[in-house]
Amino acid sequence: MNSKTLHSSSQRYEGCTLTGALSITSGVEDAVTVVHGPEGCAHHNVSLLHAVMAEQGRPALPRIVPTGLTEEGVIFGGEEDLAAALRAVASRKPGVIFVLTTCITETIGDDAASVCSEDYGVPVVMLPTAGFLGGCFSDGLNEALMTLAGLADPVEEAGETVTIIGEKNLEYEVEENFAEVERLLASLGLEVGLRFVRDARYADLKQIGAGRLNILREPPLAPVGEALKERFGTPYISSFPISLEGSTAFLEEVGALLDLQTEAAVRQEEKRQQAMMDSFADLRGSVFSIDPMTFKALECTPVRRVMEALDLQVDADGAGVSLPYSPPVGTAGIRRLLHRWRRRVHA
């Protein structure tokens, strides 16, 4: 039995493999994603992605088309449904068509790869994303990134820009987190060339090997970083900077990998952090109520250090505040967190 499907596996609660892959393919601006399966699989994900995009100030509907597999298709096979959907989508001339399979089409054995190999006049890229056969959200996300990375064109020489890999497109603060990384890189005279995959076109993705450094959103994406390093020789940093000390460590690691002087940038960041912390002196000694299980989590270590620096106390009778699902990114992430806490304290 696959261990990922056991009750003891926390990966069962991450979410669907299909959703993980769609969070990547929907970030390609000139792509249409065909979901080969029942309409419900597509409808659920369109609703989720649309709601997230609207919260991020992007109310457009995601470009997702279902093949609409019916009971007849389940019994006799849905390959004709897939081919018909591909012909219809190809007539719109998108930059690329991604085809994601679902649990039911993988179970009945549809040969989606063969259908996708036909000539539709536009590139067609298939990703197997059947969830209950052993996958979860992160598997779908990683599979999508690995598949798209494999489509990259050869590169004779690396350029001067940095590539961001695997941003959490469903994260509310995705743009704020990117802006913080971009700001830190700019302090070293570096620019971001490609966001893999966000606000990019299909042709852009094929240039992923052109960056001089890859920055992963988080450590679980290491297989993608290793694959690109093996193919193009591109070094990578395993995570966005977390909290205050993570920001300065990030600058030093970038400098070490690219042979850049970082002392001035680190000093400037430390001054920025001190000024930011001083601006929240009114919170010093405040009492907060935080879920003890959440607060003891390893991911919250940077938050605990900030609380210690401001002498913030934890007590069940204090002002109830929440901790972020993901650790705060950089100095700006801590500032946003403290702003939210200040509003709660003074409410």
ABEGO torsion letter per residue (X at the ends): XBAAABAABAAAAAEBAAAAAAAAAAABAABBBBBBEBAAAAAAAAAAAAAAAAAAGBABBBBBBBAGBBAAAAAAEAAAAAAAAAAAAAAAGBABBBBBBBAAAAAAGBBAAAAAABBAGBBBBBBBABAAAGBBAAAAAAAAAAAAAAABBBBABBBABBBBBGBBAABAAAAAAAAAAAAAAAAAGBBBABBOBBGBBAAAAAAAAABABBBBABAAAAAAAAAAAAAAGBBBBABBBBEAAAAAAAAAAAAAAAGBBAAAAAAAAAAAAAAAAAAAAAABGBBBBBBAAAAABAAAAAAAAAAAAAGBBBBAABBBBBBBABBBBEAAAAAAAAAAAAAAAAX
